[in-house]
């Protein structure tokens, strides 16, 4: 009869079950996560711009691809908007370059407009 203990060798950790559990957790969190729709969110400004506006609410000015500012389809008069004292929301078109956007913001600031919010165009779904 032998009463010797077997030689304790180096114990190996098997990582396959750990990898399986982590993969299952990753898939679970990917499936159950919700993502915010980031289309048409303000880039500059304290609050999101709402669709319904009152007479005293913000005015949407569109920046076209040639650098022209439009208000309700006609040319935007920045001095008139500054005199009204209303908040302006600038919506650049997809054809407007970053240089035209910066130039438009500089023109609006020089005209004396107070609060200017900038929104990016939404993507078609």
Secondary structure, 3 states (H helix, E strand, C coil): CCCCCCCCCCCCCCCHHHHHHHHHHHHHHHHHCCCCCCCCCEEECCCCCCCCCCCCCCEEEEECCCCCEEECCEECCHHHHHHHCCCEEEEECCCCCHHHHHHHHHHHHHCCCCCEEEECCCCCC
